Amino acid sequence: MKTKIILTVILVVTSIVGISAQGNRTVKRNIQVNPFTSITVSSGWDVIIRQGNRQSVSIEVSEEILERAVIEVKNGTLHVYNKNRNRSFLFQSLRNVTQKVYVTVTDLNKITASGGVDIRFDTPVKTCDFELTMSGGSDLEGLTLACGNFTGSFSGGSDAEITFSNVEEVKADASGGSDIHLLNIASRRCRISTSGGSDIELSGKTEDLHLSASGGSDVSASGFEVQDCTAVFSGAADGTLFVTRRLDIRVSGAADVACQGNPADVSKTVSRGSSLKIR
């Protein structure tokens, strides 16, 4: 009986996908909008971003999405979403819809993405300060960023890879199984917090790092040269560090940490069942 039920579900899903593939027609439109310097996007859209001399927005969508697509600017923010968002995103994906927005910005200082959004950058971005908030399984790739201060918040299984060509300060919080890569950092300060089974990779160098890792998180920072580091690992978090001058660290709750760089000044607290190796 269980086998028959499973086969029936598979056949139904296959039928839906087949029908959608046959009936899926796409429409391309140029959208005239007011100036903006930030983007908020949801509803599973694919966003392709470039930085250039003139702002532009265009969309490529399935016909059935066109009437529900909302592309508008409010208070300097470009909003991209679908009306009737209570409709299941899973159902939309089974119907094989296309919903892409192509954005050229002259300046960009903030992105907020939620609900299965995919963001791709086709050019590097240079700006003053940059704020990024991602949630609900959203992904970001291809961003090479030059900015002053970077602030990132990642939750709900979001994935992001950012390569810095210039940055003064980095603040990042990862939770809920997110997978984050912050690469080629060369900053004065870094503030990193990770929890809920998230993974974070850091590379480059900084003068001062404050790090908190908990809840089964994994910090990969052996390629991130730090002069002064203050770190707390707890709740079965794992991590690798590279510290050259001062290390102030607490390790508890079955956490496991390895530190390279042979720091001269070490202050450590390691609870039973946890591990800290310094070399």
N, C-alpha and C positions, 0 to 999 in steps of 0.2 A: 504493500500500500504506500509506504513512504517513497519508494522508487517511482511509482506512477505520479505522485504529487510533484516531485522534483522535476520530472520530465515535462509535465504539463506547464509548470512555471517557465522553464527554459523555452518551450515552444511559443508561449505567449510573448515573451520578451523578444525572441527572434522575429516574430511576426511584426511587432511594433517597429523595430529597427528597419526591417525591410521596406515597410510602407513609407516610412519617413525618408529613406534614401531615395526612393523613386519620386516622391513628391516635393523634395526640397529645392526651392528656387531662391536665389539670393538677389538682393537689391543693393546698389551702391548709391549713397547720397552724400553730398557736401553739406555741412551744417554751418550756418552763420551764427556766431555767438559773440557775446561781449568779451572783453579781455579778462583773463584769469591767470592766477599764479599757483593754484592748488587744484587737485583732482580728488573727487570722491566717487568711487565706483563699486557696484555690487551686482547681484543677479547673474553671476557666472560669466560676465563679459570678458573677452580677450582685449587687452589694451596694448597698443603698439605706440611707443613714445619716441619722439625725436626732439632735439633742441635745434632751433634755427632762427633765422632773422625775421620770419613772419609767422604769426599764429594761424593755425588751421585745424579743423576738425572734420573728419569724414567717417562714415560708417559703412559696413558691409554686413547685411543681415538677411536671414531668411524672411520671406514674405510674411509669414505668420507672426514674426516678431515685430515687424515694422510699426504696426499700430500701437504696440505696447511699449516701444522703446522711448525713453525720455532722455534727451540730451539738452541740458540747459545750464546756464550760469547764474548763480545766486551769490551775491556778496563776494565776488572775485574767485569763486570756486566752481569748477566744471563738475556737474553731477551727471553720472551715467548710470541708469538703472532701468528696470522694466516695471511697468504698472502691474497690479495684481500679483505682487511678489509672494503671496501666500501659496501660489501654485508650486508644486514640488519641483525642486531643481533636478532631482533624479529623473522625473518624468520628462523634463526638457532634454536632458542628455540622451535619453533613450530615443527621442524623436530626431536626434542628429541635427539640431538647429545650429545655424551660424550666427554669431553676434560679435562682430569685431568693430572696435573704434580706433581710428588712426589719429594721433594727436601730435601736432607740432607746437612746441612751446618756445617762447622767447626767454621766459624765466619760470622756474618751478621751485617752490619751497615746501610743498606738502602733498603727500598722497595718503589717502585712506581707502583701503580695499577690504571687502568682506564678501562672504558667500561664494567661494569658489572662483574668484577672479584670477586670471592669468595676466601678468604684466611683463612686457618685454621692451627693452630699450635698444634702439638701433643706433644711437649716438651717445657719446659721453654727455654728462650734465655738469655744468658749472653754475653755482649759485652761492648765496650767502650762507644762511642756515637752512638745514633740511630736516623735515620731520616725516617719518614713515610709520603708519599704523596698519598692520595686516592681521586678519582674523578669518576664521571659518574656512580653513583649507585653501587660502589664497597663495599664489606663487609669484615670485619675482625673479627675473634673470636678466643678465646682460648689462647691469648698471655699473658704469665707471663714473665715480662721483668726486667732484672737487667742491668742498664747502667749508664753512667755518665750523659750526657746531652741528653734529648729527645726533638726532634722537630717534630711536627705533623701538617700536612695541610690536611683538609678534606672539600670536596666540592661536589656539584651536587648530594645531597641525599645519600652520603656515610654513612655507619654505622660501628662503631668500638668499641670494648671493650678491654681495656688493664689493666691488674693488675700489679702493680710495686712491685717487691721484693726489689729493691734498685734503687734510682735515686737521682741525685744532683740538676738538674734544669729541669723544664718542660716548653716548649713553644708549644702552640697549637692554631690553627686557624680553626674555623668551620664555614662554610657558605653553602647557598643553600639548606637548609632543611636537613642537616646532623644530625645524632644522635650519640653522642660520650659519652663514659663512660671511665673516667680515674680514676682508683681505687687504694686505698692503697698507695697513694703518701706519701713520707716522704722526703721532699726536702728543700733546702735553699730558692729557688726562684721559682715562677710560673708566667708565662705570658700567659694569656688566652684572646682570642678574638673570639666572636661569633656573627653571623649576618644572615640575610635572613631566619628567621624562624627555625634556628638550635636549637637543644637541647643538653646540655652538663651536665653531672653529674661528680662531683669531690668528692673524699673521701680521708681521711688520714689527713695529716697536712703539713704545710709549714711555714717558718718564714716570707716570704714576697710574697704577691699576687698583681699583677697588672691585672685588669680585665676590659674588654670592651664588652658590650652587646648591640645590637641594632637590629632593624628590626624584632620585634616580636620573638626574641630568648628567650629561657628559660634556666636559670642557676640554677641547683640544687646542692648547696654546703653547706647545713646545716650539713652534716657529714664531712666537710673539715675544720679542725681547723686552723685558720690563726692568726698569731700574728699581723702583720701590713698589711693593705689592702688599696689599691688605686683603686677605681672602678668608672666606668661611665656606667650608664644605660640610654638608650634613645630609641625612636621609638617603644613604646609599649613592650619593653622587660620586662620580669619578672625574679625575682631571689630570692633565699634564701642564706644567708651567715652565717658564724660562725666566729666572729672576737673577739679576747680577749684583744688586747692592743690598737691599733690605727686604726681608720677608717676615710679615706678621700674619700668622695663619692659625685657624682653629679647624680641626677635623673631628667629626663625630658621626654617630649613627651609621656605622659600617661604611663610611666613605673611604675612598682610596685615591691618594694623590701622589704624584711623582713630580719633583722639581729639579730642573737642571740649572746651570749657571753658577753654582757654588756661591750663593750670596754670603757676604761677610757678616751681616747682622741678621740673626734669626731669632724670632720669638714665636714659639709654637705651643699649642695645646692639642694633644691627641688623645681621644677617649678610647676605652677598651673596645676592641672589635673594628677599629679604624686603622688606616695605614698611611704613613707619610714617609716618603723616601726623598732625601736631598743629596744631590751630588753635583 
